[in-house]
Amino acid sequence: MPRPVLLLDVDGVLNPYSAVECPPGFAEHSLFPGAEPVRLCRAHGIWINRLRQTFDVVWATSWNHDANRLLAPLLGVTPLPLAHMPSPPFHPREKVRVIARFVGTRPAVWIDDQHPPEARTWSSARPQPTLLIPVDPATGLTREAVDRALEWARDEDPSATG
């Protein structure tokens, strides 16, 4: 079986923008003048590096190249491949076409806070194993979501490390 892809969103997943206050374990970073600070958690970098042992982790975010330029160094990860999204603003359903093209026939996990109905339709229609992991944009990525992705990969491929 080909190595699975893990598609990773930023806002709502790594940056819990809906939290009223900066959550514990997160630090605020002023990355864009005049914009709200970006909230990041160093543990996410550790988790991303752990996920890379099993998955080809890919940015699936409107941050596009800024994810590698601005976020990767703050998270302590080397640059990730990019599923290049349209320029914002765009509707979340527009991600589905980009992701479908990027993933091709490989197994895939997609972690996002805004999976549109089209994402569920796409994932359920694929013959390849596919898992959508929703994230609460007030909480961000949790260890539970990371473990769910790793367990899914083990279940789909008993030879997978984990």
Buried (B, 14 or more C-beta within 10 A) or exposed (E): EEEBBBBBBBBBBBBBBEBEEBEEEBEEBEBEEEEEBBBBBEBBBBBBBBBBEBBBBBBBBBBBEBBBEBBBEBBEBEEBEBBBBEEEEEEBBBBBEBBBEBBEEBBBBBBBBBBBEBBEEBBEEBEBBBBBBBBBBEBBBBEEBBEBBBEBBBEBBEEBEE
